[in-house]
Amino acid sequence: MGQLVYACIAPHGFEIVPEVAGPELQHFAPVREGMEQLGLEMAAAKPDVIVIATPHGYRVEGHVSITTNEHAEGRLRKFGGEALFEVDCHQGFARDLLKNTKAAGIPALETVYGSASGSFSILPLDWGCFIPLWFMGARWETPPKIVVVTPTREIGLDSLIQFGEVLANTVAASDQRVAFIASADEGHAHDAEGPYGYHPAAKEYDELVCDAVQRNALSELMNLDMKFVDDAKPDSLWQIAMLVGVQKHVSLESRLVAYQVPTYYGMMCASLTPKA
């Protein structure tokens, strides 16, 4: 029987990665230290597979996108620096997850880049995948295989919670040790000079998310007014909904590891570990 061995909420700002942080290296230090802590915890959990939910992957309107490539690679470039890695994907787990998601009546589509298999079946990783994986698995001596999923907002939080339940059941039916990363940044309206402007809802939203993590009460976030969420401009709520679904079947204790607003959006690192 498979086991969900670890989960986390991880940010994906470029400057977290030291190799591309340039002059922002120290400015992003608190959240980088949080990511390093998540990396240590992920390594201790020893997953065979990491399922990562990203808001910046193949978004298919009205569907959860599940990618079935055989390999993946990513590259970041900023401030004259570069970071890159290659990993393998777990096609079997991805296809089981796709089958089970469709069987549950959740709109889902298979996405694949290039070839379906072989050396040309290489998924280009978006930054929502690359940055968490840089700290959690991609540079290990033996990296775990990955599965990339991308939610869309149109199908609603209830369907994404149900997807998390399907994920938990797919893990249980497998023979794998699986970890789940909800790649997520918080409110994007913290700075009037930022691309989304300023709205006080961003600070309030971030406070609610941090509080929910500290109280192990992520499910309460599913009741937020969506106009308020839109004002705050996060990209986190939909991946958190998947995590809430996982928690319906796996007892996980959440802990706030780091929170920072080093730019126009908030970043939070939170770990969720199985209860003894």
C-alpha angles and dihedrals in degrees: 000000000000124000136212098225103175144359135185146172108235132182125229110207112146095230092063088077107079094211092064101027096095112170090355093066098109095034090065095040099114095055091040089056088050090054091049088054091051088051092055091049092047091051091051090053091056100209121193090202133027117202109200125192112204130182091208103057130088101330112196112188112251095002144086108243116219115188119215102187118140095225139019136200135184140192133188125193127183138136089012092300129115137201125184142164143165127221138173123246126224101238094178094055091043092053092046089050091049092049093047093046092054091045089056090056095250113141105249136159134193114239125193133173122216112335126010091233142355133051094322093053094097122146114211104226120228120222091259087066100031100055100050091042091051087067098031116051112321095096098040117119088249107023118206117244116257139219118200122208128177123197126206122212097227095077092060136234095279092061091047091051087051089050089056089054090051090050091052091049092047089053091050092051093050131076093234138107101230134191126193126213120194100201104207145151121200131227114348097196102078097112130052089211093054124099093261098042125224128310126163089224089076093066092042092049092050091049091052092050093048091047092049090052092049091051095041088239105126091143090071089068090066089073097058118127106257093219088058090048091051091051090052092049100212125162093202109079096078096052089044087055089060089051091051088056091051089052091058088071104024122052105230129173114214125214132183108235102172142347128186141157101209094154139006092308133054123242127203133184115201130169126208115196129183114261114245 
